[in-house]
C-alpha cells in the first residue's frame, strides 16, 4: 500500500473520489471517522492509503471552514449567481447566503446573469445594490458569452462555490468556465423556477488553475451557527460603522443615535438590505443558544 495526500472532488454513496498526484483514486472512509462522528466531504484535504486506483481515507487534514448545506469544506470564495429575470431574484435567500459566507470568512462576489434580457436598468440597480454593500459584482450573459473572463480571473487558483436558485444559469456559466459540457436546466413556465440539474456536490478542476463547486440549486437556506448579536458584523455596509452608534452593542433596530439607521435614511445603506437584516435578526432571536452548538 502507498500513502499520499489529495483533495476529495466527489462523494457518492459512501465512495469518495480523491484527486492526487497519481490520478483520481476511489476511496472508502475508515471506520474511525464514523466513531468520531466526522464525515469526509468534498473539498477536504486528506491522507489516504491506496493500491492501484482503490484506497481508504486515513486522515482528514484541518479544515479552514465547513458548510453544512451543501456539505463542502475549505471554500475560499463564493460566487452568488442571480438572474436579472426568469427567475426574478430572491433577495432574502441571497442575503442569507451572503451572511453565511461572511460568517465562514469566505470572500464573495455577485454574478448578475442574463443581462441580455435587460435594457440595463435592472442590471444597474442590482449592481449598485451589492457594490454599495461592499461586494464585487460581475455582469454576465452566458448566452452571449459576455463577462466570463472577469469571473475566471476571480476563480484562478482558488476553491470557489457557485450558488444561487435553480434556473439562474449556474451550469451554463460553469460550462463556459470549465470548457466542458454540463447538464443545464430549463425554466418552468408555470413557476418561473429552474429545474434542478445538479444532483450531487462535485469539485470541477479549472483549466487555468483552481476548482469550482457546482452545488445543487437552493430553494431555501438556513443560517448556520450565526448568533443574533453578531449579525450586524456580517453585513459589510453596517460593520463599517461599528462603534460609531450612541450605545455600545447597538443592534441597529430602533435605538436612538444609531448610525446605521441614519445611513438608511440618507440612502447610503439600501432599504431592502436593511429590511432583510431586521427580518433575520428577528428570526435569530427565536433560536436558543443550545441550538447553535
C-alpha positions in Angstrom: 0.0 0.0 0.0 1.1 3.5 -0.8 0.4 6.7 1.1 -0.3 10.1 -0.4 -2.3 13.3 0.0 -5.1 14.6 -2.1 -8.4 16.5 -2.2 -11.9 15.0 -2.3 -13.5 16.1 -5.6 -16.7 14.0 -5.4 -18.6 11.8 -2.9 -21.4 9.4 -3.9 -23.0 6.5 -1.9 -20.2 6.2 0.6 -17.4 6.3 -2.0 -15.1 9.3 -2.2 -13.1 10.3 -5.3 -9.7 11.8 -4.3 -7.6 13.7 -6.8 -3.9 13.1 -6.1 -0.6 13.5 -8.0 -1.1 9.9 -9.2 -4.6 10.5 -10.5 -8.1 10.2 -9.1 -8.5 7.3 -6.6 -11.8 5.8 -5.4 -11.8 5.6 -1.6 -13.8 4.4 1.3 -13.6 6.2 4.7 -12.1 4.3 7.6 -14.4 3.2 10.4 -12.8 5.5 12.9 -14.4 8.5 11.3 -17.9 7.1 12.0 -16.9 6.5 15.6 -15.6 10.1 15.8 -18.8 11.3 14.1 -16.7 13.0 11.4 -17.6 12.5 7.8 -15.3 13.4 4.9 -16.8 15.9 2.5 -16.0 17.4 -0.9 -13.1 19.9 -0.6 -11.4 18.1 2.3 -7.6 17.7 2.1 -6.9 14.1 3.1 -4.2 11.5 3.6 -5.0 8.1 2.0 -3.6 4.6 1.7 -4.1 3.1 -1.8 -3.1 0.4 -4.2 -3.7 0.9 -8.0 -6.9 3.1 -8.2 -8.5 1.9 -4.9 -7.8 3.2 -1.4 -9.0 4.3 2.0 -9.1 7.7 3.6 -6.8 7.6 6.6 -6.8 11.2 7.9 -8.8 14.4 7.2 -6.5 17.4 7.5 -7.6 20.5 9.4 -10.4 22.5 7.6 -10.4 26.3 7.2 -14.2 26.2 7.1 -17.1 24.0 6.5 -20.7 24.4 5.2 -23.5 22.0 6.2 -25.8 22.6 3.2 -24.2 21.9 0.8 -21.7 19.7 2.6 -18.4 21.2 1.5 -15.1 22.3 3.2 -12.2 24.6 2.6 -14.1 27.0 0.4 -12.0 30.1 -0.5 -14.6 32.1 -2.4 -18.3 32.1 -3.2 -19.9 33.3 -6.5 -23.6 34.2 -5.8 -25.3 33.9 -9.2 -28.5 35.8 -9.7 -30.5 36.4 -12.9 -31.8 39.8 -14.0 -35.1 37.9 -14.7 -36.5 34.4 -15.3 -36.4 33.7 -12.4 -36.6 37.0 -10.5 -34.0 37.4 -7.8 -34.8 36.2 -4.3 -33.1 38.9 -2.3 -33.9 37.2 1.1 -32.2 34.0 0.0 -29.3 35.9 -1.4 -28.7 37.9 1.8 -29.0 34.8 3.9 -26.3 33.1 1.8 -24.1 36.2 2.0 -24.4 36.2 5.8 -23.4 32.6 6.0 -20.4 33.2 3.7 -19.3 36.2 5.8 -19.6 34.1 9.0 -17.3 31.5 7.4 -14.8 34.2 6.2 -15.4 33.2 2.6 -14.8 36.0 0.1 -17.9 36.7 -2.0 -18.7 38.1 -5.5 -22.1 38.6 -7.1 -22.6 37.4 -10.6 -25.6 39.0 -12.4 -26.5 36.7 -15.3 -28.9 37.0 -18.2 -28.0 40.7 -18.8 -29.1 40.1 -22.5 -32.7 40.0 -21.2 -32.4 43.5 -19.7 -32.2 47.0 -21.2 -29.6 47.8 -18.5 -31.9 49.3 -15.9 -32.3 46.3 -13.6 -28.7 45.3 -14.1 -27.5 48.7 -12.9 -29.9 48.7 -10.0 -28.7 45.3 -8.8 -25.0 46.2 -9.3 -25.4 49.3 -7.2 -27.2 47.4 -4.5 -24.4 45.0 -3.9 -21.4 47.2 -4.8 -22.7 49.7 -2.2 -22.8 46.9 0.3 -19.1 46.2 -0.4 -19.2 43.2 -2.8 -17.5 42.7 -6.2 -20.1 42.4 -9.0 -19.8 40.8 -12.4 -22.3 41.4 -15.2 -22.6 38.2 -17.4 -24.5 36.9 -20.3 -23.8 33.2 -20.5 -25.9 33.1 -23.7 -23.7 35.7 -25.4 -20.5 34.6 -23.6 -20.0 38.1 -22.2 -18.3 38.8 -18.9 -16.9 35.3 -18.4 -13.2 36.4 -18.5 -13.6 38.6 -15.4 -15.2 35.7 -13.5 -12.3 33.4 -14.5 -9.8 35.9 -13.0 -11.7 35.8 -9.7 -11.7 32.0 -9.7 -8.0 31.4 -10.6 -6.1 29.1 -8.1 -9.0 29.1 -5.6 -11.7 26.7 -4.4 -14.9 28.5 -5.3 -18.5 27.6 -4.7 -21.2 28.6 -7.1 -24.6 29.1 -5.6 -28.0 30.6 -6.4 -31.5 29.5 -7.2 -32.1 26.9 -9.9 -32.6 28.4 -13.3 -30.3 31.4 -12.8 -27.7 29.9 -15.1 -25.0 28.5 -12.9 -24.5 25.4 -15.0 -24.4 27.5 -18.2 -21.7 29.8 -16.7 -19.7 26.8 -15.4 -19.8 25.1 -18.8 -18.1 28.2 -20.3 -15.6 28.5 -17.4 -14.7 24.8 -17.3 -14.8 24.3 -21.1 -16.8 21.1 -20.7 -20.4 20.0 -21.2 -22.6 20.2 -18.1 -26.2 19.3 -17.8 -28.3 22.5 -17.8 -31.9 23.1 -16.9 -34.9 24.9 -18.3 -37.3 27.3 -16.6 -40.7 26.1 -15.6 -43.1 28.5 -17.3 -45.7 27.9 -14.5 -43.5 28.7 -11.5 -40.6 30.5 -13.2 -38.3 28.2 -11.2 -35.4 26.3 -12.7 -35.4 22.5 -12.7 -32.6 21.0 -10.7 -29.8 19.8 -12.8 -27.0 19.2 -10.3 -27.7 16.1 -8.2 -24.6 16.0 -6.1 -21.7 18.3 -4.9 -18.6 18.0 -7.1 -15.3 19.8 -7.5 -14.6 20.7 -11.1 -11.0 21.4 -12.0 -10.4 24.6 -13.9 -8.1 24.6 -16.9 -6.4 27.8 -15.7 -5.9 26.6 -12.0 -8.2 26.1 -9.1 -11.6 24.3 -8.6 -15.2 25.2 -8.6 -18.0 23.6 -6.7 -21.2 23.1 -8.7 -23.7 23.0 -5.8 -27.4 21.9 -6.0 -29.8 24.7 -6.5 -31.0 26.3 -3.4 -34.7 26.7 -2.7 -34.1 27.5 0.9 -31.2 28.0 3.2 -30.8 28.3 7.0 -28.2 30.4 8.7 -25.6 28.1 10.1 -24.5 28.9 13.7 -25.0 32.7 13.4 -26.0 34.5 16.6 -28.3 37.5 16.6 -25.8 39.6 18.4 -23.2 39.1 15.7 -25.4 39.6 12.7 -24.6 43.3 12.4 -20.9 42.4 11.8 -21.9 40.2 8.9 -23.4 43.0 6.8 -20.3 44.8 5.4 -22.0 48.1 5.0 -23.0 48.0 8.7 -19.8 46.7 10.1 -18.1 49.8 8.6 -19.8 52.0 11.3 -19.3 49.5 14.1 -18.7 51.5 17.3 -20.0 54.8 16.0 -23.5 54.5 17.4 -24.5 56.2 20.6 -24.9 52.9 22.5 -22.3 50.2 22.7 -23.5 46.9 21.1 -26.3 48.8 19.2 -28.4 46.3 17.3 -29.4 48.9 14.7 -33.1 48.2 15.0 -34.7 51.1 17.0 -32.0 52.5 19.2 -31.6 56.3 19.3 -28.4 57.7 17.8 -27.9 54.7 15.6 -25.5 55.4 12.7 -26.9 52.5 10.6 -30.5 53.8 10.8 -29.2 57.3 9.9 -27.4 55.9 6.8 -30.5 54.0 5.7 -32.5 57.3 6.0 -29.8 59.0 3.9 -29.9 56.3 1.3 -26.3 55.2 1.9 -27.4 51.8 3.1 -30.1 50.1 0.9 -33.5 49.9 2.5 -34.0 46.4 1.1 -30.8 45.1 2.7 -31.7 46.8 6.0 -35.2 45.2 6.0 -33.7 41.8 5.4 -31.3 42.5 8.3 -34.2 43.2 10.6 -36.1 40.2 9.4 -33.1 38.0 10.0 -32.4 39.3 13.5 -36.0 38.6 14.4 -35.6 35.1 13.1 -32.3 34.6 15.0 -33.7 36.0 18.3 -36.0 32.9 18.3 -33.1 30.5 18.3 -32.0 29.2 21.6 -28.2 29.1 22.5 -28.1 25.3 22.7 -29.4 25.1 19.1 -26.3 26.9 17.8 -23.9 24.3 19.2 
